[in-house]
Amino acid sequence: MYTLLAPAVASAVLGAQLVLSLALLKGEICPGQRGRFHHAFWVPVFAWLILVPFTLFASLPFLLLGIFAFRSKTGKTRHSGPIPLLHIANLLGFVAWIVILAAHGGGMLMMGALQLVILGASLGHSLLVRARSRLQAFDRLLPLISVVAFMGVMVLAALLSALSPSATTDINAIMAGAGLGLLGVAAQIWHLLKQTSPVFWRVSVGFGFMLLANISLTRLAMA
């Protein structure tokens, strides 16, 4: 079970970390929002700690991102906090992500690239909503990006299933992944359909469904 969980969690953590970094460095945010963004980084910090038993490389982004989150301050400048440390943590996080996925072959790397977009956008959006972000462009784009990437994962899963001898197991995994993914899509785009502001619990539930869907589909790339 942990073998199936690690690639999806690594993709979610790295993707969310990159989304938060982009919002922090490029978004039009006030000092109060910046402080809440810094607090949101503690989620990927402890998520990297979960991945340390799988690869020691995960300890590097855990340490550096933890130092960044601990030393960050809410000042009047965009570059409050050790920003170079954040860039290094992102780079080392990418290295740890590659190490985790490469252990399972090329199929997992292809699926992991799509999961990085799906789960990263989904968890990143949840953390931005939790931080009471006013970046409305992220509220619109991140759910749509996640949905489009999920469609790509389903196509890739079908192709991997066609090349696999265990057809029954693959079909069950695809059906479970599709069902959970559709529930995740509905939760993520609900605020777009209703033209309202996103709600933290709903986008978090959407991320949970997306995570379960991708864990189900991950076994196809590991076959």
FENJOLIN-V754430 format. One record per residue. N is the residue number from 0. SS is DSSP state (~ for helix, > for strand, _ for the rest). BURIAL is 1 if it has 9 or more other C-alpha atoms within 8 Angstrom, else 0. Layout:
n: {N,N}
ss: {SS,SS}
burial: {BURIAL,BURIAL}
This chain:
n: {0,1,2,3,4,5,6,7,8,9,10,11,12,13,14,15,16,17,18,19,20,21,22,23,24,25,26,27,28,29,30,31,32,33,34,35,36,37,38,39,40,41,42,43,44,45,46,47,48,49,50,51,52,53,54,55,56,57,58,59,60,61,62,63,64,65,66,67,68,69,70,71,72,73,74,75,76,77,78,79,80,81,82,83,84,85,86,87,88,89,90,91,92,93,94,95,96,97,98,99,100,101,102,103,104,105,106,107,108,109,110,111,112,113,114,115,116,117,118,119,120,121,122,123,124,125,126,127,128,129,130,131,132,133,134,135,136,137,138,139,140,141,142,143,144,145,146,147,148,149,150,151,152,153,154,155,156,157,158,159,160,161,162,163,164,165,166,167,168,169,170,171,172,173,174,175,176,177,178,179,180,181,182,183,184,185,186,187,188,189,190,191,192,193,194,195,196,197,198,199,200,201,202,203,204,205,206,207,208,209,210,211,212,213,214,215,216,217,218,219,220,221,222}
ss: {_,~,~,~,~,~,~,~,~,~,~,~,~,~,~,~,~,~,~,~,~,~,~,~,~,~,_,_,_,_,~,~,~,~,~,~,~,~,~,~,~,~,~,~,~,~,~,~,~,~,~,_,_,_,_,_,_,~,~,~,~,~,~,~,~,~,~,~,~,~,~,_,_,_,_,_,_,_,_,_,_,_,~,~,~,~,~,~,~,~,~,~,~,~,~,~,~,~,~,~,~,~,_,_,_,~,~,~,~,~,~,~,~,~,~,~,~,~,~,~,~,~,~,~,~,~,~,~,~,~,_,_,_,_,_,~,~,~,~,~,~,~,~,~,~,~,~,~,~,~,~,~,~,~,~,~,~,~,~,~,~,~,_,_,_,_,~,~,~,~,~,~,~,~,~,~,~,~,~,~,~,~,~,~,~,~,~,~,~,~,~,~,~,~,_,_,_,_,_,~,~,~,~,~,~,~,~,~,~,~,~,~,~,~,~,~,~,~,~,~,~,~,_}
burial: {0,0,0,1,1,1,1,1,1,1,1,1,1,1,1,1,1,1,1,1,1,1,0,1,0,0,0,0,1,0,1,0,1,1,1,1,1,1,0,1,1,1,0,1,1,1,1,1,1,0,1,1,0,0,1,0,1,1,1,1,1,1,1,1,1,1,0,1,1,0,0,1,0,1,0,0,0,0,0,1,1,1,1,0,1,1,0,1,1,1,0,1,1,1,1,1,1,1,1,1,1,1,0,1,1,0,1,1,1,0,1,1,1,1,1,1,1,1,1,1,1,1,1,1,1,1,1,1,1,1,1,0,1,0,1,0,0,0,1,1,0,1,1,1,1,1,1,0,1,1,0,1,1,1,0,1,1,1,0,1,1,0,0,1,0,0,1,0,0,1,1,0,1,1,0,1,1,1,1,1,1,0,1,1,1,1,1,1,1,1,1,0,0,0,0,0,0,1,0,1,0,1,1,1,1,1,1,1,1,1,1,1,1,1,1,1,1,1,1,1,1,1,0}
